[in-house]
Every structure is written in structure tokens, then in C-alpha cells.
Amino acid sequence: MAMNNTLLSLLLLISTLMSGGAASKPQPIMLNNQQLVVVVTDSWTDIQGDMLLFERSEQKRWQRVGEPSAVVIGRTGLAWGLGLHPAQPGQQKVEGDGKAPAGIFALGEAFGYLPSLKTGLEYQAMDAGDYCIDVKGSPYYNQMVNTREVGSQAVEGSSEAMRRDIHSQDELYKKGVIVAHNPDNIDGAGSCIFMHLWRAADKPTAGCTAMDEADMDRLLAWLDKRKHPLMVILPRVEYALKRAHWQLPALPR
């Protein structure tokens, strides 16, 4: 049975209280996090937003890199995800809700269809057997697997074939970055969150953040694993509320 938002929210808050409260969780952005991908939307239900890139200066201050670019997110907007931020009250991300996870998240490997990409991240070229498992109850939930290693039965029912050009005849995963949402792979709490190419500027995703290929190329070339990049995705009002406490950069007016 699917875990509803109210139950998941209650469990998260109980877990937070048992561990000493939200204040006991380390500051989500550390000094060694020198790159920040910020995505902001006008509300919790908007499907479109702006992506801004920030890098720390020698004085440890955030400086914007380049101009904002357009992105689309989940078809039903945003809900709180599981990442580096403390547990938050309100609607929580669950599997199949069509929402992108809000909060602060580490960025992992780049992936795609090509043998290599220009990027400072680790890169994994996908093949026809690569899947990200979004099936609730699977022992591989929210994990990347290949049928050569786990067998074809292990990926049955999963909609996240990583070579979409082969399985779905589209280019959405031609280039992308893994967003470390739900790093403990909690069943039903949302899976397989990426930054990837969009269908169009007005076509939302199932929960990822998508963009034009030129903007993805710019993002990939800029990201550097040595700078421990993070992603922040929030509605603008929530961003303003969290800015001082989470030590976020100022947004342009």
C-alpha cells in the first residue's frame, strides 16, 4: 500500500524529534561545497522555474556565474524531499506524485547516451540494460542497476530505462546529472530524480528538473566534483525564509 503524505510527514517529524530535533542535523551547506545550482519557482505548484549557478569566491562568498536559464520541474510542482536539509513540515514527496523534491541535495554522477561528455563530474555512459528502479517494494528501489548484473526480472515494471532513445524513442536522458534525493532509498519516498533534457519549455517532468540541451551543456561543463556541488530547489518565498539559516546566496531582483 502506498504511503500517503500525512503518514510520511508524521514519520519524518517523529524521526527528527527522536534524533534531537532539526537543529541537531549539520548545516546543509558546508564550506567545501563550492558550487551551488539553485532552482526557484514562483509557487509550490508551478511547473516552470529559473536555474542560477553560484560559486564561492576566494573570500568564501557566493558569486553568480552567468545568467539565469529556464527549467521545468514536476507536473504537480514541488513537495519536500529527503536530502541534506532537516526534515520540514508540510507536504512530502512520495512515489508517483509528479512532484519534484524541494530542499538541498548533493549532485552525483553525470550520465548519458554518449561515450563521453565534457564535464568535471564522474560520467557513466548508459546502455540498453541500465535502469533506475522506481518500483515500490523492490530491493533495488531508487538505485541504478544493469540487467547483466541483476537479471531482467529485477527491472520488470520499472519505467526508468536509462537509454530512453532505445526504449522510449526520445532524447530526455541523452545528457543528465543524478540528484541525490532519498539517499537511504526509503521505499515509496520518491526515486530516480535527475536533471535532464526537456521535451519543451512548457512540458513538465514526472519529478525531475529539465532544461534545454545548451543549458545542460553549460551546466555539465561547469560542474566539478572536487567542488562538492549541491542543488537547492525551492519556491521563491520558501527560499527567502530559509536563506539566512541555510546560508544561501542572494537572488537577483
Secondary structure, 3 states (H helix, E strand, C coil): CCCCHHHHHHHHHHHHHHCCCHHHCCCCCCCCCCEEEEEEECCCCCCEEEEEEEEECCCCCEEEEEEEEEEECECCCEEECCCCCCCCCCCECCCCCCCEEEEEEEEEEEEECCCCCCCECCEEECCCCEEECCCCCCCCCCCEEEHHHHCHHHHCCCCCECCHHHHCCCCCCCEEEEECCCCCCCCCCCCCCEEEECCCCCCCECCCEEECHHHHHHHHHHCEHHHCCEEEEEEHHHHHHHHHHHCCCCCCC
